[in-house]
């Protein structure tokens, strides 16, 4: 039986079995635009996967079409969530399906606000916390009152929310008061009412700022096209994905900031669900290891609790490959200590070159070499750092010389020619 491997560069092929290598399977790849992150790292990982499950972000639909048949022949289930054209995907994603308790509601609301802010958390987190509390109220209401809760209902609820100052008091009156009053009569101590009262008691000016913070996130993230993903009946089952061999392609667009931000909401859900499912197992591990290939990891938004999860991925048989243009890009999304934690929890670091000075400075220190050797590194060369061994300077992997790649490409090009 074929074993899963990871190809990092020319002559650098390693097992993904942590019990053999003694290190985790988390990988950071830093390289400027056009440095070959997809063809020298992502696609080789796809080719070398025979037993574990994969979640892969792709910006080109041809990657899905190219490798789908290969995975089916290897006994995989293949699914696609398309965040650009939802109707072209095989399944959808509705975060409300994964709500089991009030903490899950808070986690989802925090994830949306954090991802939508597209910036390192403010030193004064009041506004984002208050916005998340208002969103929690809307989510909790839909979960409690709807027969078939759908996140699209939350969006509609937020769309119709308006408020004005009560002339007889300093509080506000809202367009949703009637609905929450009815819910309070039925269940006065429920979570939705608790969160709603936090917003409802605010002065008009403060309420406007909180609502404005939330609306800025919602308007930016949930485009009309993206909302269609919530109406697809079949949705991703993370327990199934981690119990049998599955490949899930996440189709996005590198210039679609709304879709990229929402993908990180998906990742927040995925990591949380996979971790909890592993926790429920006697072994503490997933039945089938899951690797997540995160393309343009630091462009969409901050993944809630990712810093905590990555430090314990190995013991759950979860791992990630984070594709970045630079370390600066990562630090623009996460605070300095968080970025360092993410980097330190990746036992493999691949540098493909680039123009970012701070990244080059860090690489020169890791390599113990002059900065100019890093800045002027020839195109096509790369540096591999693996915990427990000396750095390797080698060439990028030439995927076109791979026999499986040649066969897959020949079949794909043949089908494409026939289709034309």
C-alpha positions, 0 to 999 in steps of 0.5 A: 500500500502506498504511503503518504509523503510530503515533497518539499524540494528536489531530493527532499521527500519525507514521510508524513508519519510523525511516529517515524519523523518525530516532528509535526506535519505543520508546514509554513511556506514563504514565497513572493507572488509567482515563486511556485508555491502551488506547483512546487508545494501544493500539487506535490502534496496532492500527488503524494496523498493516498490515505489521509483526508485533505482540505485544499484551498484552490483559486483555479477550478482546473485543479479540482477537475484535474485531480478529481478522477485521480482521487476517486481511483484511490478510493476517495470521496471528493467534494467541492465548496465553491465560495465564488459560484456556490451553485457550481459546488457539490456541497454547501456550508452553513455554520449554524449546523455546528451549533451545539451550545451557547459557547458555539454561538459565541465562537461563531460570532467572534470568528465572523467579527475577527475575520471581517475586521481584516486587522490585528485586534485593537487594543480596545476590544470593546467594539468588536466584543459588543458587535459579536454580542449583538450577532450572538443575539441574532444567531441565538434567536434564529436557532431557537425560533426557526424550524430549520435554522439557516445562516441566511435568516441571520443575515436577513435579521441583521439587514432589517435591524434599525433603531431610534432613540426613545423620546421618553428615556435614554434607551433605544427602540428597535425594529426587532423589539416585537420579536425579542419581546415575544421570545422573552415571554416564552423563555426569559432566561435564554441566551438570545435575550441575554445578548439582546438586552446587552445591546438594547440598553445602550445609549443611541450613540453607542448602539450606533457605533456597535451596529456600525461595527457589525454592519461593516463586517457583514456588508464586506463579508456576505456578498449576494453571491456568497449568501447562496452557499447557505441554501445548498441542502447538502453540507459538509460533514466533518466527522465523515471527512475525518472517518473515511478518505475524503478530499474537500476542495475549497474554491475561491478567488484571490481577489475576492476579499469577501469570499476569502474572509468567509473561508476563514470562518469555514476554517474556524469551524473545521478546526473546532469540529475536527478537534472536538471529534478527535477529543471524543475518540478513545485514542484522542486522534481522528480515525483518518488524519486530516491535512489542510492546505491553506493557500493565501493563509493571511489574506482572508482574515484572522482564524479564531483560536487558531493560535491555540489549535495549532499547538495541539494539532499533532496529537489529534492527527491534524496538520496544516500547510500555510502558504504565505507571501511573507512573514510580514503578511502573517504579522499584519493579520496576527499580533506579534506573539501570535505570529511567532507562536504559529511559526514556532509550531510549524516544524517545517519552514520552506523559503522560496524567495521574495522581496520582503526585507524582514522575512529575509532578515529572519531567514538569514539568522536562521541560516546563519548566513549573510543577508545578501545571500538570502535577498539575492537567492537565485530564482528556482532555489529554496531553503528548507528548515526541518526541526532536528536537522541542518537547513537544506539549500536545494532547487524547487521540486520539478513537478513536471518530471513526476510520472503521476503528474504526467499521467494525470496531466495527459488525461486532463488535457485530453478531456479538455481537448475533447470538451472543446 
